[in-house]
Amino acid sequence: MSDKPVALVTGANQGIGLQIAKDLVAHGFTVLVGSRNFERGEAAAKEVGPDAHALQLDVTDQASIAAAAARIRDAFGRLDVLINNAAISNTTKLPGMSIAEYTRSTRASTISLDEVRAVWETNVFGVLAVYQAMLPLLRAAPAARIVNVSSGVGSLTSNADPTFPYRAIFGPGYAASKTALNAMTLAMAIELEPEGITVNAVSPGFTKTNLNGYEGTETVEQGAAEAVRVALLGPDGPTGTFTHATLGTIPW
């Protein structure tokens, strides 16, 4: 058991997830660094520090999820914060292909159903699977919080506006998977509101990570900021919100 609050960050071996892990440790958390590849998770945990521990977790593998939940239960007995950060942007983007080029090849009329299924398997169904497996551990904590790392490109309201700068990249793959994640967030928030467990979505912004081929314009520190802020909110914090560090509330 740990006297420190315990947080699980999925997809934490690199990028925004790794930075979130670093920031939460700095705020006194014991952080479980979720990673599909355990060795990469171990390397990331060592980089974070002694209060970080690698956890093999593939959000598309039910056996992996169940095993991770069992390890958390045995070691800590509870989970104070779950940050669903693991995500993929594509499976077919070729090396050297820009986001704009990839977008043109994955319009609603041309994207393969296999590509849509693969992206949604991680970004939508993986989040739901982890939520279901970790919920008993979250319920065992005194004031649990769930933070789902979404994206502003998933906002239907924003994309309905012809002046929205990222409107051209909205499609059935990554962007729509984040729209679906927002729906999952609301479903979770509505379910857990009577229990006092908060569930919120955050947008990291266009952060320079492997997810976008490092084409982003913001640092990982900037990208992690809102997830960390929301994770640190107390039991009286909001639930069912979608926010960005500098833009504030984002429309669904």
PyMOL commands that set and color helices and strands:
alter all, ss='L'
color gray80, all
select helices_A, chain A and resi 15-26+38-48+62-75+99-104+113-139+152-154+156-159+167-169+174-195+210-212+220-231
alter helices_A, ss='H'
color red, helices_A
select strands_A, chain A and resi 6-9+30-35+52-56+81-84+145-149+198-203+242-244+248-249
alter strands_A, ss='S'
color yellow, strands_A
deselect
rebuild
show_as cartoon
